[in-house]
Amino acid sequence: MHTKPAKTETFVDNKRKDDIRMANIAAAQAVANAVHTSFGPKGMDKWISTANGEIIISNYEATILNKMEVLQPATKFLVELSKSQDVVAGDGTTTGFIIASALLKQCLSLLPL
């Protein structure tokens, strides 16, 4: 007599994946909000304190992004995007960063909750 093999079920914890995804998007949004306030003719200067105690005051977004120490992968990607934009075109670093972070924010509506 031939018997069917027992069906095995696997359980994948999607909650952790969702939490990581949301943390990446939130971190990118936080950096974008910080950079966005220095954008434009009424942009504010930022006070940046480095690890060795050096203090930098700037409203140039590329400088602000270069001096930030980001850990989240999505935010690192956006900072690298900004650096590449600065190297290739010499301008548009903030615009590229803000547009990319806005696209990430809009992705939230596409994700299942």
C-alpha positions in Angstrom: 0.0 0.0 0.0 1.3 3.4 -1.0 0.9 6.3 1.4 1.3 10.0 0.6 4.2 11.8 2.4 3.1 14.1 5.2 2.7 17.7 4.1 5.2 19.9 5.8 4.3 23.6 6.4 6.8 26.3 6.9 6.2 29.4 8.9 8.0 32.6 7.8 7.9 35.5 10.2 6.9 38.4 7.9 6.4 40.8 10.8 10.2 41.1 11.2 10.6 41.8 7.5 7.8 44.5 7.7 9.4 46.1 10.7 12.8 46.3 9.0 11.2 47.7 5.8 9.3 50.3 7.8 12.5 51.2 9.8 14.4 51.8 6.6 11.7 54.0 5.1 11.4 56.0 8.4 15.1 56.6 8.6 15.2 57.8 5.0 12.3 60.1 5.8 14.0 61.5 8.9 17.2 62.4 7.0 15.2 63.8 4.1 13.3 66.0 6.6 16.5 67.3 8.1 18.0 68.1 4.7 14.8 69.5 3.4 14.8 72.4 5.9 18.1 73.6 4.5 16.8 73.7 0.9 15.9 76.8 -1.0 16.4 80.5 -0.4 15.0 80.4 3.1 16.9 77.3 4.1 18.4 77.1 7.5 22.0 76.4 8.4 22.8 73.1 10.2 25.2 72.7 13.1 27.1 69.5 12.6 29.3 68.1 15.4 31.7 65.4 14.3 33.1 62.6 16.4 36.4 64.3 17.0 34.7 67.5 18.2 34.9 69.5 15.1 31.9 71.8 14.5 30.7 72.6 11.0 28.0 75.0 10.1 26.6 74.6 6.6 23.4 74.9 4.6 24.9 73.0 1.7 23.1 69.7 1.6 25.9 67.7 0.1 28.1 68.6 3.1 25.4 67.8 5.5 24.8 64.4 3.9 28.5 63.6 3.8 29.0 64.4 7.5 26.0 62.4 8.6 26.7 58.9 9.9 23.7 56.8 8.6 23.2 53.1 9.4 20.0 52.1 7.6 20.6 50.6 4.2 17.9 52.7 2.4 19.3 55.9 3.8 22.9 54.9 2.9 21.6 54.3 -0.6 20.1 57.8 -0.8 23.3 59.4 0.6 25.3 57.5 -2.1 22.7 58.7 -4.7 23.3 62.3 -3.6 27.1 61.9 -3.7 26.9 60.4 -7.2 24.7 63.3 -8.4 27.2 65.8 -7.0 30.1 64.1 -8.8 28.4 63.7 -12.1 26.4 66.9 -12.3 27.7 69.1 -9.6 24.2 70.2 -8.7 20.8 68.7 -7.7 22.0 66.7 -4.7 19.2 67.8 -2.5 16.6 67.5 -5.2 17.6 63.9 -6.0 17.6 63.0 -2.3 14.2 64.6 -1.6 12.6 63.0 -4.7 13.9 59.6 -3.9 12.7 59.8 -0.3 9.3 61.0 -1.5 9.1 58.0 -3.7 9.9 55.8 -0.8 7.2 57.4 1.2 4.7 56.8 -1.5 5.7 53.1 -1.5 4.2 52.8 1.9 0.7 52.9 0.3 1.6 49.9 -1.9 2.9 47.8 1.0 0.4 45.4 2.7 -0.2 46.4 6.3 
